[in-house]
Amino acid sequence: MGERVGFNSYAYNESTHTERVEDEILNVTYEDGKWSKPYFDCGGGNIWMMTYTVPFFGYHDGRYFFK
């Protein structure tokens, strides 16, 4: 899992220029997730589906962690 840095600007137009805020971006690798077994989605799409899930991260005391 790598870490990148991005920026977030909440407003930017002719009259408002919000300060750019640095964001930390965690990369989730393919190996971090898991494929489901095939299942039929009754009442939703009414098709056979597979899903891929990845863990959610938490943030506490200045550190990211897996939930």
ROVEXFI-218271 format. One record per atom (N, C-alpha, C): x, y, z; atom name; residue in one letter; residue number from 1. Coordinates in nm, 3 decimals. Example, Ala and Ser with C-alpha at 12.3 -4.5 7.8 and 13.67 -1.06 7.14 Angstrom:
! residues 2
        X        Y        Z   a  r    k
    1.319   -0.569    0.780   N  a    1
    1.230   -0.450    0.780  CA  a    1
    1.320   -0.330    0.780   C  a    1
    1.285   -0.225    0.708   N  s    2
    1.367   -0.106    0.714  CA  s    2
    1.290    0.003    0.787   C  s    2
END
This chain:
! residues 67
        X        Y        Z   a  r    k
    0.084   -0.116    0.000   N  m    1
    0.000    0.000    0.000  CA  m    1
    0.089    0.123    0.000   C  m    1
    0.071    0.209   -0.097   N  g    2
    0.153    0.328   -0.106  CA  g    2
    0.078    0.450   -0.059   C  g    2
    0.148    0.559   -0.051   N  e    3
    0.085    0.683   -0.007  CA  e    3
    0.121    0.792   -0.106   C  e    3
    0.020    0.868   -0.148   N  r    4
    0.041    0.981   -0.238  CA  r    4
   -0.014    1.106   -0.172   C  r    4
    0.016    1.219   -0.228   N  v    5
   -0.035    1.345   -0.176  CA  v    5
   -0.118    1.411   -0.285   C  v    5
   -0.236    1.458   -0.249   N  g    6
   -0.322    1.529   -0.342  CA  g    6
   -0.362    1.662   -0.280   C  g    6
   -0.440    1.738   -0.353   N  f    7
   -0.486    1.866   -0.301  CA  f    7
   -0.635    1.877   -0.317   C  f    7
   -0.699    1.950   -0.226   N  n    8
   -0.842    1.966   -0.227  CA  n    8
   -0.874    2.114   -0.222   C  n    8
   -0.953    2.162   -0.315   N  s    9
   -0.997    2.301   -0.314  CA  s    9
   -1.150    2.301   -0.311   C  s    9
   -1.209    2.358   -0.208   N  y   10
   -1.354    2.353   -0.193  CA  y   10
   -1.427    2.453   -0.281   C  y   10
   -1.366    2.566   -0.311   N  a   11
   -1.431    2.665   -0.396  CA  a   11
   -1.326    2.737   -0.479   C  a   11
   -1.355    2.750   -0.607   N  y   12
   -1.265    2.826   -0.692  CA  y   12
   -1.347    2.884   -0.806   C  y   12
   -1.370    3.014   -0.801   N  n   13
   -1.437    3.084   -0.911  CA  n   13
   -1.384    3.227   -0.912   C  n   13
   -1.446    3.313   -0.989   N  e   14
   -1.393    3.449   -1.005  CA  e   14
   -1.393    3.529   -0.874   C  e   14
   -1.487    3.500   -0.784   N  s   15
   -1.495    3.579   -0.661  CA  s   15
   -1.444    3.507   -0.537   C  s   15
   -1.426    3.377   -0.543   N  t   16
   -1.385    3.300   -0.425  CA  t   16
   -1.269    3.210   -0.459   C  t   16
   -1.164    3.218   -0.379   N  h   17
   -1.049    3.131   -0.397  CA  h   17
   -1.014    3.071   -0.260   C  h   17
   -1.059    2.951   -0.237   N  t   18
   -1.031    2.883   -0.110  CA  t   18
   -0.889    2.830   -0.112   C  t   18
   -0.825    2.838    0.002   N  e   19
   -0.688    2.787    0.016  CA  e   19
   -0.684    2.638   -0.018   C  e   19
   -0.580    2.598   -0.089   N  r   20
   -0.563    2.456   -0.121  CA  r   20
   -0.518    2.382    0.004   C  r   20
   -0.584    2.269    0.030   N  v   21
   -0.555    2.187    0.147  CA  v   21
   -0.494    2.056    0.101   C  v   21
   -0.381    2.019    0.160   N  e   22
   -0.315    1.895    0.122  CA  e   22
   -0.393    1.775    0.176   C  e   22
   -0.416    1.676    0.090   N  d   23
   -0.482    1.551    0.130  CA  d   23
   -0.385    1.437    0.119   C  d   23
   -0.398    1.339    0.207   N  e   24
   -0.321    1.215    0.194  CA  e   24
   -0.410    1.114    0.124   C  e   24
   -0.354    1.045    0.025   N  i   25
   -0.428    0.947   -0.051  CA  i   25
   -0.362    0.812   -0.032   C  i   25
   -0.437    0.716    0.021   N  l   26
   -0.384    0.582    0.038  CA  l   26
   -0.422    0.498   -0.082   C  l   26
   -0.325    0.431   -0.140   N  n   27
   -0.352    0.341   -0.252  CA  n   27
   -0.387    0.204   -0.197   C  n   27
   -0.493    0.146   -0.248   N  v   28
   -0.529    0.010   -0.211  CA  v   28
   -0.489   -0.080   -0.327   C  v   28
   -0.413   -0.183   -0.297   N  t   29
   -0.368   -0.273   -0.403  CA  t   29
   -0.474   -0.379   -0.430   C  t   29
   -0.461   -0.445   -0.543   N  y   30
   -0.553   -0.551   -0.582  CA  y   30
   -0.556   -0.660   -0.474   C  y   30
   -0.442   -0.688   -0.414   N  e   31
   -0.432   -0.794   -0.315  CA  e   31
   -0.506   -0.760   -0.185   C  e   31
   -0.538   -0.632   -0.162   N  d   32
   -0.608   -0.593   -0.041  CA  d   32
   -0.756   -0.630   -0.043   C  d   32
   -0.811   -0.652   -0.162   N  g   33
   -0.954   -0.678   -0.175  CA  g   33
   -0.986   -0.824   -0.191   C  g   33
   -1.115   -0.850   -0.213   N  k   34
   -1.162   -0.987   -0.225  CA  k   34
   -1.282   -0.993   -0.320   C  k   34
   -1.284   -1.094   -0.408   N  w   35
   -1.396   -1.117   -0.498  CA  w   35
   -1.500   -1.203   -0.428   C  w   35
   -1.627   -1.174   -0.453   N  s   36
   -1.735   -1.259   -0.401  CA  s   36
   -1.756   -1.376   -0.496   C  s   36
   -1.830   -1.474   -0.449   N  k   37
   -1.874   -1.581   -0.537  CA  k   37
   -1.986   -1.525   -0.625   C  k   37
   -2.006   -1.581   -0.745   N  p   38
   -2.117   -1.532   -0.829  CA  p   38
   -2.251   -1.549   -0.757   C  p   38
   -2.339   -1.451   -0.775   N  y   39
   -2.473   -1.459   -0.716  CA  y   39
   -2.571   -1.391   -0.809   C  y   39
   -2.698   -1.431   -0.800   N  f   40
   -2.802   -1.371   -0.883  CA  f   40
   -2.867   -1.258   -0.804   C  f   40
   -2.868   -1.139   -0.862   N  d   41
   -2.920   -1.020   -0.796  CA  d   41
   -3.071   -1.010   -0.819   C  d   41
   -3.149   -1.079   -0.736   N  c   42
   -3.296   -1.079   -0.749  CA  c   42
   -3.353   -0.944   -0.707   C  c   42
   -3.433   -0.885   -0.793   N  g   43
   -3.501   -0.761   -0.759  CA  g   43
   -3.418   -0.636   -0.781   C  g   43
   -3.288   -0.650   -0.796   N  g   44
   -3.202   -0.535   -0.824  CA  g   44
   -3.185   -0.524   -0.975   C  g   44
   -3.077   -0.583   -1.024   N  g   45
   -3.054   -0.584   -1.168  CA  g   45
   -3.108   -0.709   -1.235   C  g   45
   -3.150   -0.808   -1.152   N  n   46
   -3.197   -0.936   -1.203  CA  n   46
   -3.096   -0.997   -1.299   C  n   46
   -2.969   -0.992   -1.260   N  i   47
   -2.861   -1.050   -1.340  CA  i   47
   -2.761   -1.119   -1.247   C  i   47
   -2.678   -1.203   -1.305   N  w   48
   -2.569   -1.264   -1.230  CA  w   48
   -2.462   -1.160   -1.206   C  w   48
   -2.408   -1.157   -1.085   N  m   49
   -2.309   -1.056   -1.050  CA  m   49
   -2.196   -1.117   -0.970   C  m   49
   -2.083   -1.048   -0.969   N  m   50
   -1.972   -1.072   -0.877  CA  m   50
   -1.932   -0.935   -0.825   C  m   50
   -1.893   -0.926   -0.701   N  t   51
   -1.850   -0.798   -0.646  CA  t   51
   -1.707   -0.807   -0.596   C  t   51
   -1.639   -0.695   -0.599   N  y   52
   -1.503   -0.685   -0.549  CA  y   52
   -1.505   -0.583   -0.436   C  y   52
   -1.461   -0.623   -0.318   N  t   53
   -1.463   -0.532   -0.204  CA  t   53
   -1.322   -0.505   -0.155   C  t   53
   -1.303   -0.385   -0.104   N  v   54
   -1.175   -0.346   -0.045  CA  v   54
   -1.202   -0.292    0.095   C  v   54
   -1.104   -0.300    0.183   N  p   55
   -1.127   -0.255    0.321  CA  p   55
   -1.143   -0.104    0.332   C  p   55
   -1.218   -0.063    0.431   N  f   56
   -1.230    0.078    0.463  CA  f   56
   -1.120    0.114    0.563   C  f   56
   -1.079    0.237    0.558   N  f   57
   -0.976    0.284    0.648  CA  f   57
   -1.037    0.371    0.757   C  f   57
   -0.978    0.367    0.873   N  g   58
   -1.013    0.458    0.981  CA  g   58
   -0.896    0.552    1.005   C  g   58
   -0.920    0.657    1.081   N  y   59
   -0.816    0.755    1.112  CA  y   59
   -0.826    0.788    1.260   C  y   59
   -0.717    0.766    1.332   N  h   60
   -0.717    0.794    1.476  CA  h   60
   -0.576    0.831    1.520   C  h   60
   -0.565    0.935    1.600   N  d   61
   -0.435    0.982    1.651  CA  d   61
   -0.333    1.005    1.540   C  d   61
   -0.378    1.063    1.430   N  g   62
   -0.286    1.098    1.321  CA  g   62
   -0.241    0.981    1.236   C  g   62
   -0.307    0.865    1.248   N  r   63
   -0.267    0.747    1.171  CA  r   63
   -0.388    0.682    1.105   C  r   63
   -0.367    0.629    0.984   N  y   64
   -0.470    0.552    0.916  CA  y   64
   -0.459    0.406    0.957   C  y   64
   -0.573    0.337    0.963   N  f   65
   -0.571    0.195    0.995  CA  f   65
   -0.687    0.125    0.924   C  f   65
   -0.672   -0.005    0.902   N  f   66
   -0.780   -0.084    0.844  CA  f   66
   -0.888   -0.105    0.948   C  f   66
   -1.013   -0.097    0.904   N  k   67
   -1.125   -0.128    0.995  CA  k   67
   -1.168   -0.270    0.972   C  k   67
END
